[in-house]
Amino acid sequence: MPDRRCQWLDRESLQALEFVARRLVADSVALVFALRQSEEEPPLAGSPELVLEGLNDDDARALLRSVISGPLDEQVRDRVVAETRGNPLALLELPRG
């Protein structure tokens, strides 16, 4: 059964990638994994990581403004920024939906 945290990756594939990642430490090769934030211990625990946060509110509003052609109520804008938590992809795609 697939791991719930890895919706596009079965357990065996994840184990193979973990094995390879542990052996690449001394080489000039990088593997990049993207995971959603979770309370559970992530795969590759203990590996170097970079946590990406959403845009701050001002930058999120500016990005949203760049993809909205008409007027947007301030309360609606603030709700969109809050609900997307500054996720740039969500801010770009939401107005298209």
Secondary structure as UniProt FT lines:
FT   TURN            4..5
FT   TURN            7..8
FT   HELIX           11..23
FT   TURN            24..28
FT   TURN            43..46
FT   HELIX           57..67
FT   HELIX           74..84
FT   TURN            85..86
FT   HELIX           88..93
FT   HELIX           94..96
//
